[in-house]
Amino acid sequence: MSTGRFSRLSPSELRFLMDHALPKDVSLHGEAPDPGNVYLPASHAKALRPNTMVVEGMRGAGKSFWWAALQQPPIRELVAKLSPVAELKDPIEVAVGFGETHKPDEYPDRDMLKQLLLQGSDPRLIWKTVIVHKLSGTGDPLRRMNLWQERYTWVRDNPEQVGRLLEARDKEYDEKSTWFIVLFDALDRAADNWKNMYILIRGLLETALEFRPYRRLRVKAFLRSDQLDESRVANFADGSKVLSSKIVLSWPPHDLYGLFWQYLGNAAVDEAGQFREASAALGLRWEGVDIGKRTIWRVVPQVIHEETLQREVFHAITGPWMGRDHRRGYPYTWIPNHLSDAIFYRMSDGRVNIPDVYRIGYGLGRKGGVKPVRPRDGG
């Protein structure tokens, strides 16, 4: 589109759409994601497989997003429809073993974990206790205990009963062709120092490996790269196998733009439908996926990899150049090349004339994004 404009959306309408489509806070803080915001890069689909024990990602790569998303049946259903690679077609029950939010009935918090470690508790058994508690029925011993110290002691002192309980639960889930997955995230909040954090992560990886031989019981840990120092967290028998099987959450440039389209096309404003129509006129093909009574829109996967088309659509929003001419670069390549940790950007400054002159009014990246850039000389 040579004019660099959308025929169906004015610059002010585009600003309005972006302001309503892009979240004000990039962290969910444990809240459930909106299914309309679910975008599934290839590496992320592999990370969601029940058999994936460790998911690695830098800050903001999507670890906590998927930790929260997997807890939601509608999103699991959506992911199963979006990608067979995720292997989520079988029924799944999900429990939370640790996370950002404070839930002492579900798992021990930082202070409880610190006390357990000071008392000499085995970190592997700490996490095993959490998982056994999830799998215990109302008549089982752990359900009659109120304190994590009591529960830990019982698991430590009754290995045969624990083993039989786990085997029985595994058989039940296998007969139902159902996965039982315990999710762990935000392990930096499990300790007040790096030493204890590494000790707890090492114990968690041991536990994940211990549960791997079961047919239907799984542990999935979402961890940052700096939390996976092999010499500290994998120095146990077969520890290297756990890390060698990890999946790293990555964001190639075409997926950054794919996520951008996902937000714009599913916003809860009329302009989202207008954007889908306008971008479709440029060749950005959309399809609807029905989840319950709601239709989630996505750009068809084949189109996501068409760089020329994505560039044309993006430049229809921004204009072709970073400044007044090509010497300052092109928005489509400049953004991922210079801001590799940013997924999308929000332009809401009324002083910015979009798309006649491309300026980033406000950045919404995973580390604060780009800073405001003002036009020069009326630029």
C-alpha positions in Angstrom: 0.0 0.0 0.0 2.0 2.9 -1.3 0.4 5.6 0.8 1.4 4.0 4.1 -2.2 4.3 5.4 -5.0 2.0 6.2 -8.1 2.8 4.1 -10.5 1.9 6.9 -8.7 3.3 9.9 -7.5 6.9 10.6 -4.4 7.6 12.7 -6.6 8.6 15.6 -8.5 5.3 15.4 -5.2 3.4 15.3 -4.0 5.2 18.4 -7.3 4.4 20.1 -7.1 0.7 19.1 -3.5 0.4 20.4 -4.3 2.2 23.6 -7.1 -0.3 24.3 -5.5 -3.4 22.8 -2.1 -3.4 24.5 -2.0 -4.1 28.2 -1.0 -1.3 30.6 0.9 -3.8 32.7 3.1 -6.5 31.1 2.9 -8.7 34.3 -0.2 -10.7 35.1 0.6 -11.0 38.8 -0.9 -14.4 38.9 -4.1 -13.4 37.2 -5.6 -15.4 34.3 -4.7 -14.2 30.8 -7.3 -13.2 28.3 -7.7 -16.0 25.7 -7.6 -13.3 23.0 -4.0 -12.5 23.9 -2.8 -16.1 23.5 -0.2 -16.2 20.7 1.7 -19.5 20.2 5.2 -19.4 18.7 6.7 -22.7 17.8 9.1 -23.0 20.8 6.2 -22.1 23.1 4.0 -24.9 21.8 6.8 -27.4 22.6 7.2 -25.9 26.1 3.6 -26.6 26.8 3.8 -30.3 26.2 3.1 -32.4 29.3 6.4 -34.2 29.0 8.4 -30.9 29.0 9.9 -30.7 32.5 11.9 -27.4 32.3 10.9 -24.3 30.4 13.6 -21.6 30.2 13.1 -18.0 29.3 14.6 -14.6 29.9 12.6 -12.1 31.9 9.4 -11.3 30.1 9.7 -14.2 27.6 6.3 -15.6 28.7 7.1 -18.0 31.6 4.6 -16.6 34.0 2.1 -16.1 31.2 2.1 -19.8 30.3 2.2 -20.8 34.0 -1.1 -18.8 34.4 -2.5 -19.8 31.1 -2.1 -23.6 31.6 -4.3 -23.3 34.7 -7.3 -22.2 32.5 -9.3 -24.9 30.8 -10.5 -22.6 28.0 -6.9 -21.6 27.2 -5.8 -25.2 27.2 -8.6 -26.0 24.8 -7.6 -23.1 22.6 -3.9 -24.1 22.6 -4.9 -27.7 21.6 -6.8 -26.3 18.6 -4.1 -23.9 17.7 -1.2 -26.4 17.6 -1.1 -30.2 17.8 2.6 -29.7 18.6 1.6 -28.7 22.2 0.1 -32.2 22.7 -2.8 -30.9 24.9 -5.7 -32.8 23.4 -5.9 -35.3 26.3 -7.7 -34.1 29.4 -5.5 -32.3 31.9 -5.7 -31.5 35.6 -3.4 -28.7 36.7 -2.2 -27.9 40.2 0.2 -25.1 41.3 3.3 -26.1 43.2 4.7 -22.6 43.6 4.0 -19.2 42.1 4.1 -15.4 42.5 1.0 -15.2 44.6 0.9 -16.0 48.3 -1.1 -19.2 48.9 0.0 -21.0 52.0 -2.7 -23.6 51.7 -1.4 -24.6 48.3 2.4 -24.4 48.8 4.9 -23.1 51.4 6.0 -19.5 51.1 9.5 -18.1 51.3 9.6 -18.0 55.1 8.2 -21.5 55.5 10.7 -22.8 53.0 13.5 -21.0 54.8 12.5 -22.6 58.1 12.4 -26.0 56.5 15.9 -25.6 55.0 17.2 -24.3 58.4 15.9 -27.5 60.0 17.8 -29.5 57.5 14.9 -30.6 55.3 15.8 -32.2 52.0 14.7 -29.8 49.2 13.7 -32.7 47.0 11.4 -34.0 49.7 10.0 -30.5 50.3 8.7 -30.2 46.7 7.7 -33.9 46.7 5.6 -33.1 49.8 3.9 -30.3 47.9 3.0 -32.6 45.0 1.9 -35.5 47.2 -0.4 -33.0 49.0 -2.0 -32.1 45.6 -2.6 -35.8 44.9 -3.9 -36.7 48.3 -7.6 -37.4 48.7 -9.8 -36.1 51.6 -9.1 -39.3 53.6 -5.3 -39.4 53.1 -3.0 -38.4 56.0 -1.6 -35.1 54.4 -5.1 -33.7 54.1 -5.6 -34.1 57.9 -2.5 -31.9 58.6 -2.5 -28.2 58.6 1.2 -27.3 58.7 3.8 -27.9 55.9 6.3 -29.0 58.6 3.9 -31.8 59.6 3.3 -32.8 56.0 7.0 -32.8 55.2 7.8 -35.0 58.2 5.1 -37.5 57.2 6.4 -37.8 53.6 9.9 -38.2 54.9 9.0 -40.9 57.4 6.6 -42.9 55.2 8.2 -43.5 51.9 6.4 -46.7 51.2 3.0 -45.2 51.8 3.9 -42.2 49.6 5.1 -44.5 46.8 1.9 -46.5 46.9 -0.3 -43.4 46.9 1.5 -42.0 43.9 1.3 -45.3 42.0 -2.4 -45.5 42.7 -3.0 -41.9 41.6 -0.9 -42.5 38.5 -3.0 -45.6 37.6 -6.2 -43.7 38.1 -5.1 -40.9 35.7 -3.8 -43.3 33.2 -7.1 -45.2 33.1 -8.8 -41.8 32.4 -6.1 -40.9 29.8 -5.7 -37.7 31.8 -2.5 -35.8 32.6 -1.9 -34.4 36.1 0.6 -31.6 35.9 2.0 -29.5 38.8 3.3 -26.1 37.7 6.2 -24.1 39.3 7.1 -20.5 38.6 8.7 -17.5 40.2 11.3 -19.5 42.1 13.2 -16.3 42.8 10.5 -15.6 45.4 11.1 -18.9 47.1 14.3 -17.7 48.8 15.9 -14.5 50.1 19.3 -15.3 48.7 20.8 -17.0 45.7 22.3 -19.9 47.6 18.9 -21.1 48.9 17.3 -20.4 45.6 19.7 -22.7 43.8 19.3 -25.3 46.5 15.5 -25.2 46.1 15.7 -25.3 42.3 18.1 -28.3 42.4 15.6 -30.1 44.6 12.8 -29.2 42.2 14.7 -30.6 39.2 15.4 -33.8 41.1 11.7 -34.1 41.9 10.8 -33.4 38.2 13.1 -36.2 37.2 11.7 -38.5 39.9 8.2 -38.1 38.5 9.2 -38.7 34.9 8.8 -42.5 34.9 5.1 -42.2 36.0 2.7 -42.5 33.1 0.5 -39.5 33.8 2.1 -37.5 36.7 4.3 -34.6 35.6 6.2 -31.6 37.0 6.8 -28.5 34.9 9.1 -25.7 36.1 9.4 -22.3 34.5 12.9 -20.9 35.1 15.1 -18.0 34.0 18.4 -18.7 32.3 20.3 -17.4 35.3 18.5 -19.9 37.6 19.8 -22.8 35.5 23.5 -22.8 36.4 24.3 -26.5 35.7 27.1 -26.7 38.3 24.6 -25.6 41.0 21.2 -27.0 40.1 22.0 -30.1 38.0 24.9 -31.7 40.1 22.9 -34.9 40.9 22.6 -38.2 39.1 21.2 -37.6 35.6 20.8 -33.9 36.3 22.2 -33.1 32.9 19.4 -35.0 31.3 16.9 -32.7 32.8 18.6 -29.6 31.4 19.3 -31.1 28.1 15.6 -31.7 27.6 14.6 -28.1 28.5 12.7 -25.9 26.0 13.8 -22.3 25.6 11.0 -19.7 25.0 12.2 -17.7 22.0 10.7 -14.7 20.1 11.9 -14.5 16.4 11.0 -11.1 14.8 8.1 -12.6 12.8 6.5 -13.8 16.1 6.9 -10.4 17.7 4.8 -9.0 15.0 2.5 -12.0 15.2 1.8 -11.1 18.8 1.2 -7.5 17.9 -1.5 -8.5 15.3 -3.0 -10.8 17.9 -3.5 -8.0 20.4 -4.9 -5.5 17.8 -7.2 -8.1 16.2 -8.8 -9.2 19.5 -9.3 -6.0 21.3 -12.7 -5.4 22.8 -13.4 -2.4 20.6 -15.0 -2.0 17.2 -11.7 -0.8 15.7 -10.3 -4.4 16.2 -12.7 -5.7 13.5 -11.9 -2.7 11.3 -8.2 -3.5 11.7 -8.8 -7.1 10.7 -10.6 -5.9 7.6 -8.0 -3.3 6.7 -5.0 -5.7 7.2 -6.8 -8.4 5.3 -7.1 -6.1 2.4 -3.3 -6.0 2.4 -3.1 -9.8 2.5 -2.9 -10.5 6.3 -5.3 -13.4 6.4 -7.3 -14.1 9.6 -9.2 -17.1 10.9 -11.5 -17.5 13.8 -11.1 -20.2 16.5 -14.3 -20.8 18.6 -13.8 -21.3 22.3 -17.2 -21.7 24.1 -19.3 -18.7 23.0 -16.2 -16.6 22.0 -14.3 -16.4 18.7 -10.6 -15.8 19.0 -9.0 -14.4 15.9 -5.5 -15.1 14.7 -3.4 -14.5 11.6 -3.1 -17.8 9.8 0.3 -19.4 10.6 1.6 -19.5 7.0 1.2 -15.7 6.7 3.2 -15.0 9.9 6.4 -16.2 8.1 5.8 -13.9 5.1 8.2 -11.0 6.0 7.4 -8.9 3.0 3.7 -8.9 3.8 4.2 -8.3 7.6 6.5 -5.4 6.7 3.9 -3.9 4.4 1.1 -4.1 7.0 3.4 -2.7 9.8 4.6 0.2 7.6 0.9 1.0 6.7 0.6 1.8 10.4 3.9 3.5 11.0 5.0 4.9 7.7 8.1 3.6 5.8 10.9 5.3 7.7 12.1 5.9 11.3 12.7 9.6 10.4 12.1 11.8 7.4 13.9 9.4 5.1 15.4 6.0 4.9 18.8 7.0 6.5 17.4 6.5 10.0 16.2 3.0 9.2 13.0 1.2 8.6 10.5 0.5 11.5 9.9 -3.1 10.7 13.6 -4.1 11.0 14.7 -1.3 13.4 12.4 -2.4 16.3 13.5 -6.0 16.7 17.1 -5.3 15.8 17.5 -2.5 18.4 15.0 -3.6 21.0 15.2 -7.4 21.0 13.6 -7.7 24.4 10.4 -5.8 23.3 7.3 -7.5 21.9 5.1 -4.7 21.1 4.8 -0.9 21.3 2.0 1.4 22.2 1.7 4.8 20.4 -0.8 7.0 22.3 0.8 10.5 22.2 -1.5 12.9 20.6 1.4 15.0 19.4 2.6 12.1 17.3 1.3 12.2 13.7 0.8 8.5 13.0 1.3 7.2 10.3 2.6 10.3 8.4 5.8 10.3 10.5 6.8 7.3 12.6 7.6 8.0 16.2 7.4 5.8 19.2 5.3 7.7 21.7 5.6 5.2 24.5 7.3 1.9 24.7 5.9 -1.1 26.4 8.7 -3.6 26.5 9.7 -6.3 28.9 12.3 -4.1 30.5 10.6 -0.8 30.3 10.8 -0.7 26.5 11.8 2.3 24.5 11.8 5.8 25.8 9.7 8.6 24.3 11.1 9.9 21.0 10.0 13.4 20.0 9.9 14.7 16.4 12.6 17.2 15.5 11.9 20.5 13.7 8.3 19.5 13.4 9.6 16.3 11.8 
